[in-house]
């Protein structure tokens, strides 16, 4: 299993958590998504390492921005 933590800007409420989680869980192989609003991070656990551009696209689709 692979686990990676990403910084995401713009998240501030439970709706943000739900939106980001929903989009990321649609990516192939994603098993778990943990959002930390206070830290502005999202940790994604997946069967295989994910392409960062796939993660960026899912976060963007949710209305937020992946910070490099």
N, C-alpha and C positions, 0 to 999 in steps of 0.2 A: 504494500500500500504506500502511496505517496501522499505527502502532506505539505502544503505551501501556504504561507500567509502573505496577503496582499494589502497594501494601503489603499483605501477608497475614500474619496472626498465627497462631501455633500450629504452623508447619512446623518440623521438626527432624531429619528423616531421609530416606533415599532413598524409602521408602514414601510419605512426604508428597509428594515431588516427583512420583512416578508417579501418585498419586491426583489431584492438582491438574492435572497435564498432561492426563491422560485426560479429565477433565470439561471442561476448557477447549477441547480439540481437537474436542469434539463440537458446539461452537457454530458456526453457519453462517459461512463465510468465514475461519475461523481457519487460518492457514498454519503458524505456528510458535509454540511456547511455551518460554520460557527461565525456569527457576526459580533464584533465588539464595538458597540457604538462609542463608548468612551475613548477607546484607543483609535477608532477609525480604521479598524482592520477587519479583514475577512479571511478565515482559515478554511481551506478546502481540502478534504481528504478524498482521494480517488484511487481507483484500482491501478492506474498508470499515471505517470507525470502528465500534466496538462500543458498544452501550448498556451503561453501567456496571451497570445492574441485571441484565442477562444475565450479565455477568462475576461479579457478586456471587452470583447464584443458583448458578452452576457451582462457585464456590469453596465456597459453603455446602454444596452437595451432596457435595463431597469431604470435608467435615468441618472446614473451616477458616473464618476470618472475614476478609473484606475490610476493611481499615482505611481510614477516610476521611481 
